[in-house]
Amino acid sequence: MLDTYMLLMAPPQGEDGGGMSTMLFLGAIFLIMYFFMIRPQTKKAKDQKKFIQDLNKGDKIVTAGGIHGKILKVGETTLLIEVDANTKLKIEKSVVSLDLTKALADEKS
């Protein structure tokens, strides 16, 4: 019985344990995750940060909630937008999802 147990615990004959191939496999998995998951996500975050920094007074925008407005004042983290005549809203820069001024300019080109 003990001999059978020892045979089950012994590594297969003719194999070194595969240490190098395991390391190569893990390295390949990491590279795949980097190029398909991590890199695109960091690029998207960088583009979003640049988009928010490029907002200027007079730009027409759309918020994530679907509110259309024109920027009247740009603050450090907030925007004052005009939604309608005499209707102004103070919003966070992070909720801006589209710059209509640039989108319309790109559409005409």
Backbone bond lengths (Angstrom), bond angles and torsions (degrees), N, CA, C in turn:
res aa  C-N    CA-C-N  psi(-1)  N-CA   C-N-CA  omega(-1)  CA-C   N-CA-C  phi
1 M - - - 1.445 - - 1.530 110.77 -
2 L 1.316 116.27 -44.85 1.457 120.90 179.22 1.527 110.66 -65.45
3 D 1.333 117.26 -36.02 1.461 120.74 178.41 1.527 111.02 -64.65
4 T 1.311 117.62 -39.73 1.460 121.83 178.48 1.521 110.45 -64.70
5 Y 1.316 116.64 -42.08 1.463 121.59 178.95 1.522 110.53 -63.57
6 M 1.309 118.04 -41.62 1.463 122.39 -179.82 1.533 110.62 -66.28
7 L 1.333 117.07 -35.47 1.459 119.96 177.69 1.523 111.53 -67.73
8 L 1.336 116.75 -35.80 1.459 120.41 178.39 1.521 111.27 -69.60
9 M 1.301 118.83 -32.02 1.459 123.29 -178.19 1.532 112.21 -81.93
10 A 1.301 118.65 -21.08 1.459 122.24 -176.36 1.526 110.07 -71.35
11 P 1.353 117.43 144.04 1.462 119.59 176.86 1.519 110.17 -68.14
12 P 1.308 117.81 152.02 1.464 120.52 179.33 1.515 110.52 -59.19
13 Q 1.308 115.48 143.75 1.460 119.87 -178.99 1.518 109.92 -73.59
14 G 1.329 115.25 141.97 1.454 120.05 177.13 1.521 113.45 91.13
15 E 1.324 119.02 -1.81 1.469 121.77 178.59 1.514 108.83 -116.55
16 D 1.339 115.75 143.30 1.453 120.82 -179.73 1.521 111.50 -91.25
17 G 1.271 119.98 1.24 1.458 122.63 -177.09 1.524 111.40 104.77
18 G 1.316 118.94 -17.91 1.465 122.02 174.55 1.512 114.38 70.38
19 G 1.319 119.07 34.47 1.464 121.69 -178.33 1.513 113.42 -62.55
20 M 1.308 116.73 -43.53 1.458 120.07 -177.90 1.523 111.68 -70.69
21 S 1.305 117.28 -40.07 1.464 119.69 -179.71 1.526 110.70 -68.09
22 T 1.323 117.40 -33.66 1.470 120.91 176.81 1.521 110.22 -65.40
23 M 1.316 117.08 -42.04 1.465 120.79 179.66 1.528 110.71 -65.31
24 L 1.314 117.39 -40.77 1.469 120.74 177.49 1.525 110.97 -63.93
25 F 1.319 116.47 -41.19 1.469 121.24 178.89 1.526 110.52 -63.00
26 L 1.320 117.73 -45.51 1.469 121.20 179.10 1.529 111.24 -65.16
27 G 1.321 116.57 -37.98 1.462 119.99 176.48 1.518 111.93 -63.78
28 A 1.331 116.50 -41.50 1.464 120.52 178.06 1.528 111.23 -64.36
29 I 1.318 116.99 -40.52 1.475 120.73 177.68 1.525 110.28 -62.34
30 F 1.329 117.10 -43.22 1.462 120.39 178.77 1.527 111.31 -62.08
31 L 1.323 117.89 -43.83 1.459 120.58 178.76 1.525 111.89 -62.37
32 I 1.306 116.75 -41.62 1.470 120.60 177.76 1.519 110.30 -61.83
33 M 1.331 117.38 -45.27 1.467 120.64 179.00 1.520 110.82 -63.14
34 Y 1.330 117.55 -38.97 1.459 120.83 -179.52 1.528 110.92 -63.77
35 F 1.326 117.54 -49.67 1.458 120.22 -175.14 1.524 114.12 -75.29
36 F 1.323 118.72 -24.98 1.461 120.30 -178.85 1.518 114.44 -102.49
37 M 1.343 118.65 -16.03 1.462 119.62 -176.71 1.528 112.71 -125.15
38 I 1.294 118.30 -54.91 1.459 121.83 -171.53 1.525 111.72 -74.29
39 R 1.314 117.67 -49.13 1.463 121.49 -177.18 1.533 112.96 -61.21
40 P 1.336 119.88 -48.13 1.469 118.73 178.59 1.535 113.01 -63.04
41 Q 1.318 116.70 -34.59 1.464 119.80 -179.30 1.527 110.84 -68.01
42 T 1.319 118.27 -41.90 1.461 120.31 178.65 1.528 111.04 -68.75
43 K 1.332 117.00 -35.37 1.465 120.29 177.22 1.526 110.66 -65.11
44 K 1.321 116.70 -41.55 1.463 120.75 179.27 1.533 110.92 -64.94
45 A 1.321 117.32 -41.14 1.471 121.01 178.61 1.528 110.45 -64.72
46 K 1.328 117.32 -38.83 1.455 121.64 178.34 1.528 110.72 -65.50
47 D 1.326 117.38 -42.74 1.464 121.46 178.14 1.532 111.51 -64.18
48 Q 1.334 117.63 -39.80 1.462 121.59 179.08 1.528 110.69 -64.63
49 K 1.331 116.84 -40.94 1.467 120.71 179.15 1.524 110.50 -64.08
50 K 1.336 117.03 -42.28 1.462 120.89 178.28 1.533 110.56 -65.68
51 F 1.328 117.27 -39.59 1.462 122.08 178.24 1.525 110.72 -59.14
52 I 1.327 116.71 -45.13 1.466 120.85 -178.80 1.528 111.03 -67.59
53 Q 1.328 117.33 -36.99 1.463 120.40 179.75 1.526 111.97 -70.24
54 D 1.323 117.67 -25.95 1.463 121.51 -177.36 1.531 113.72 -86.04
55 L 1.331 118.50 1.46 1.463 120.19 178.28 1.526 109.93 -69.87
56 N 1.330 116.44 133.74 1.464 121.64 -177.40 1.526 110.87 -127.81
57 K 1.317 114.50 163.65 1.458 120.95 175.28 1.524 109.00 -61.83
58 G 1.331 116.09 134.17 1.458 121.61 179.39 1.519 114.04 97.43
59 D 1.328 118.20 -13.33 1.460 120.96 178.08 1.519 110.57 -70.42
60 K 1.316 116.10 141.62 1.461 121.33 174.51 1.526 107.06 -93.84
61 I 1.334 116.02 131.14 1.463 120.72 -173.65 1.516 111.31 -131.10
62 V 1.332 114.96 166.26 1.458 123.10 172.59 1.534 106.12 -129.20
63 T 1.340 116.64 131.53 1.459 120.45 179.04 1.524 109.97 -86.47
64 A 1.325 115.49 171.34 1.463 121.01 178.37 1.521 110.75 -63.47
65 G 1.314 117.21 -25.66 1.458 121.07 178.69 1.524 113.47 -85.46
66 G 1.327 117.25 -2.17 1.458 120.75 177.29 1.521 114.43 93.31
67 I 1.318 118.73 11.03 1.465 121.87 179.66 1.523 109.00 -83.81
68 H 1.330 115.82 126.89 1.466 122.20 177.73 1.516 108.22 -96.56
69 G 1.323 116.02 139.16 1.453 119.36 178.99 1.510 112.37 -164.18
70 K 1.346 114.84 174.75 1.459 122.76 179.35 1.522 107.13 -118.43
71 I 1.328 117.04 132.56 1.465 121.12 -177.30 1.526 109.76 -72.26
72 L 1.339 115.43 125.98 1.457 121.18 176.17 1.520 111.99 -100.67
73 K 1.343 116.01 -35.52 1.462 120.21 -176.37 1.530 108.85 -147.87
74 V 1.331 115.36 135.52 1.464 121.06 178.86 1.520 108.32 -108.17
75 G 1.343 115.92 121.28 1.454 121.42 176.54 1.516 110.52 -103.83
76 E 1.335 115.77 -171.22 1.465 120.60 179.54 1.523 111.53 -63.69
77 T 1.337 116.44 -50.33 1.467 120.54 -179.83 1.520 112.53 -125.05
78 T 1.320 117.44 -1.09 1.469 120.66 -176.55 1.523 111.09 -126.15
79 L 1.320 114.17 164.65 1.462 122.38 175.31 1.519 108.43 -130.44
80 L 1.311 117.19 143.77 1.455 121.91 170.68 1.517 105.82 -104.55
81 I 1.336 116.18 117.75 1.462 119.77 -177.80 1.518 110.36 -117.55
82 E 1.318 114.73 151.36 1.459 121.61 175.68 1.517 107.44 -102.76
83 V 1.333 115.20 119.11 1.450 120.79 -178.14 1.523 110.52 -90.78
84 D 1.318 116.05 -40.46 1.458 123.34 -179.07 1.524 106.45 -149.49
85 A 1.317 117.37 174.91 1.459 119.81 178.28 1.529 109.05 -57.87
86 N 1.328 116.24 124.69 1.475 124.31 -179.72 1.528 113.69 62.73
87 T 1.300 118.77 20.67 1.464 122.22 175.64 1.525 108.03 -122.50
88 K 1.329 114.23 112.34 1.463 119.91 -177.51 1.519 109.60 -122.44
89 L 1.333 115.48 144.87 1.461 121.56 177.98 1.518 109.23 -128.15
90 K 1.327 115.25 142.05 1.460 120.55 173.22 1.522 106.96 -103.14
91 I 1.327 116.37 120.74 1.462 120.75 -175.74 1.531 109.84 -127.94
92 E 1.317 115.75 162.58 1.460 121.75 174.09 1.531 108.67 -79.02
93 K 1.321 115.82 146.66 1.471 119.91 178.79 1.529 111.60 -63.52
94 S 1.309 116.26 -29.00 1.464 120.03 -174.56 1.529 113.11 -69.10
95 V 1.340 118.97 -15.56 1.463 119.82 -179.15 1.529 113.01 -89.72
96 V 1.318 117.33 -3.31 1.464 120.22 178.75 1.520 108.57 -75.03
97 S 1.326 116.01 125.03 1.459 119.54 -177.64 1.525 113.50 -110.08
98 L 1.335 117.97 -19.97 1.464 120.05 -176.37 1.518 109.92 -151.81
99 D 1.311 116.07 136.81 1.455 122.36 173.72 1.519 106.45 -100.91
100 L 1.325 116.36 103.02 1.470 120.75 -176.64 1.524 112.44 -65.03
101 T 1.327 117.21 -31.97 1.457 120.10 -179.73 1.520 110.28 -60.38
102 K 1.332 116.82 -47.58 1.461 120.52 -179.95 1.522 111.70 -73.94
103 A 1.318 117.26 -34.43 1.465 120.20 179.74 1.523 110.73 -65.60
104 L 1.321 117.22 -41.81 1.463 120.67 178.65 1.535 111.19 -69.03
105 A 1.331 117.24 -36.21 1.459 120.88 178.10 1.528 110.47 -65.96
106 D 1.346 116.60 -40.81 1.459 120.48 177.90 1.528 112.12 -66.80
107 E 1.341 115.32 -33.68 1.464 120.54 -178.78 1.527 110.72 -68.81
108 K 1.337 117.01 -36.41 1.441 120.55 -179.86 1.518 112.93 -73.37
109 S 1.325 116.61 -25.49 1.482 120.60 -178.06 1.496 112.59 -73.81
